[in-house]
Amino acid sequence: MPTIAQPTARVTHFASSSHIVGILPARWGSTRFPGKPLYQLAGKPLIQHVWDRCQACSNLAEVMVATDDPRIFDAVEAFGGKAVMTSTDHPTGTDRIAVALAAVPAATHVINIQGDEPLIEPALIDELAAIMAADASLDMATAANPLDPSDPVVADPNVVKVVTALNGRALYFSRSPLPFFRNPVPGLMVLRHKGIYAYSRGFLERFVSWPPSPLERAESLEQLRALENGASIHVITTTDTSPGVDTPEQAAEIERLLSVSR
């Protein structure tokens, strides 16, 4: 388990016409962890920890939580956050993000920040925001952690891998080992995809109008829908390995880290 980095954000300047919104999707239903967003960690609900990390960002004009449950909505409002109610029927968090974005007509870009990552680095969020604002040709941006090709998790189908072009644009995402090292290539690392996404507003609105694509359905990875429709996705490499909270056991370990850091 990684140590906790202090929430310091890199200050990056970009066009003043950009209005970048961070949205945290937070639903109540979870097979493994019902009510997860309100699980108490070190005296705060999980979703508040993520919210607090976002407040340390320099490049977000607004932050909001998109939820399907009034209990989460009320909790966010109680700690001074902004929440938007969305349907319980959205098939993905991306659909929930797109609906919530309708409440912010000024937004030019949005960053989908997972509501169960209480250790997320503000600097990573800021870097994604700056990249999107600086390059009008980009539809999306995301992040990945370098892995040694010999790391056992490379073969784990629960660990999503990504390969990129020389300019950092994504070529493919897969649950299979990627790339396949038939020949050793010194310095070439495996990239473990980190589930944070930045979108231009126009692209996000188009994305949610498309049906699930063949490769998306085969791998169960919705970012493949973007690639199959010709999208440009920039991948930044990051040392931020902050984990998500998927089970009560993981929550207990992260609570220990949070308590130590105070």
N, C-alpha and C positions, 0 to 999 in steps of 0.2 A: 504494500500500500504506500503511495507516495506521501511525502511530507507536505504540509500545507504551505503554499506560497502566499505571501502577504498580498492583498488585493491592490496592487499598484498598477495603474494604467499608463501606457505609452501615449503621449499627446501627439497627434498627427493632424495636420491641417489639410482641409480640402475645400472644394467649392461651397460657398455659402448657400447655394441653391439646393444643396442636398439636405433632406430631412429624413434621418435614419431612425427607425423605430425598432426597439428590441421587444419581442413578444415571447412570453413563456407559456407554452401550452401545458395545462394542468388538468387532467381528468380524474374523476373519482374512481372509476372502475379500473381494476387491475387484477388479473388472475392470481398473480403471486403476492400482491401487496395492495389490497383495497384501501382507499383513503390515504395513499402515500403522500400526497402534497401537504397534508396536515400533520404528518408524523412529527412528534416533538424531538428536536435534536438540540442539545445544549440550551434548552429554554426557549427555543423558537421553532415554529413549524418549518419543515423542509423548504417550502416554497419561499419563505421569507429569507432564508440564507442565500438562495439564488438571487432574489430581488436585491439584497444588500450588496452582493458582488457587482450587480449591474449598475448600482448607484456610483460605483467607483470608476465607471467608464467615462471617457471624455467625449466620445464621438456619437453617443446616442442622444437624440433630441427628446425621446420619450421612451418609457418602459411600461409595459402592461402585461397582465396575466390573462390568458384566454382560457376560460374554464367552462365545464358543462354542469357544474354543481353549485347550488347556492351556498353550501357550507364553505367551499373554497372561496367563492366570491366574497362572502362576509368576512372571512379571516383576512383576506388581502386588504379589504377596505379598513379593517380594524387596525392593522399595523401601518396604515397610511399609504398603501399602494393603490394602484389603479387596476381594476378588473373589468373584463367584458364577458358577458354571458354568451355562450355559443351552444349549439345543439348537441345532444348526446349521440346523434346519428352520423357524425362526421367519420368517414372511413379512415382518415389519417390525421396526424397532427398538422400536416401541411394544409389540409382543407380547413382546419380550425384556425390556423394562422391567417389564411386568406380572408375568412369571414370577419375576424377581428380587425384586420387591416382596413376594412370598409369604414370603420369608425374614425379613421385618421386620414381624411382626404388630402392633407398636405404631404403625406409620406411619399418619398421617392424610392426608398429601399426599406427592407425589413430583415432583421436577423432573428432566426428561429433558435432560441436559446433553451436547451432542455431544462425543464422545471425540476429535474431530479439530480442536478449536478451542483451541489453546494460549494464545491471547491473550484469552480470554473474561474479561469484567469481573466480579469477585466482587460488585460493587454491583448489577449487573443481576440476578444470581441471587438476592441478598437481597431485592431489590424484588419480584420475582415471588413469592418465598416469603411475604413480608409481605402482599401483596395477597390471596393465596389464604387465608391464615390469618385475615384480617380480614373476609372476606365469605363466609359459608356458602352463599350463593346461587350462587357461581361453580363451574362445572364445570372450567374450564380458564383458563389465562392464557398469553400469549405476548408477543412483542416485535416491533417494527418500526422501521426507520430511515426518516426522512423523506427524500424525493428531490424534486428540482426536476422538474416535469412535462416539461421539455425535455431531461432527461438521456437519452441514447441507450439506457441499460439498461432503461428503462421498456418498450421494445418487445421485450426479450430474453425468450423463453419459459423460459429457465433461471432467471430472476429472478422469484420469486413475489411478487405484490402482494396487499395486503389493503385493504379499505375498512371503515370502522367507523361505528357510530351515534354520535350526539352524546355519549353516555355512555361511549364507548370500547369498547363491545361489538362484536365482529366481525360484519359482515354477509355478507362473501364473500371468498374467496381465489381468485386466478386467475393463470395464466401469461400471460394477455392483458393489454394495457394497461388499468389500472383505477385511477380511473374514466376513461371516455372524455370528454375535454374538448370538448364541442360549443361551450360558452361558457367564456370565461376567468372564473375565480373567484379574486380576489386572496387570497393567503394559503393557498389549498388546495394541499396537497402530496400527492404520491404516496407511499404507504407500502410500503416493501420489507420483506417478511416475513423475520424472523430465526428460524432453526430451533431455538428453545429452547421447551420446553413445560412448564408446571406443571399438575398434575392433582390433583383430590381423589381419594382412594383409591377410593371407591365408584364415581365416574364412570369411572375408568380400567378397573376391573373390568367395568363394563357395556360400555364402548367396544370392548374386545377380543372381546366375545362377539357383536358385530354383524357381519354380512357386509359386504364392501365395497359402498359405496352408488353410485348411478348417477353423480353428479357427481364423486365420488372417482375412479371408473374413467375418466371422460372426461378429467379434468385430471391424473390421477395425483398427487393431493394428499389424503393421508389425513385431514387436518384437516376436509375437507369432509364426511366421514362424521359427524363430531361435529355440524356445523351442520345437516346433513340430518335428524339425529335430535333436533333441538331443543336442543342444548347451548348454554350461555352461555360465551363465550370473551372474556375481557377482553384488550385489546391495549394495552400500554404503549409509548410512543415512547421511543427511546433513541438516544444518540449513539455507543453501542458498535457499531462497524462491524467488529469482529474477524472475519477471514475463517477459513474452514475450510481444511484441507489436503486437496486432492483429487488432487494429482499430485506426483511428485517435484520438479518445477520449482517449484511453490508451496512445498514444504517447504524448498527451498534458500533462498528469499527470506525465509521466516519465521525460519530458522536465523540468517540474517545479522542480522535485527532483534533476535533473542534475544541474540546474541553482543555486539551493540553496547550493549544495555541492562545487561549485567552489570558 
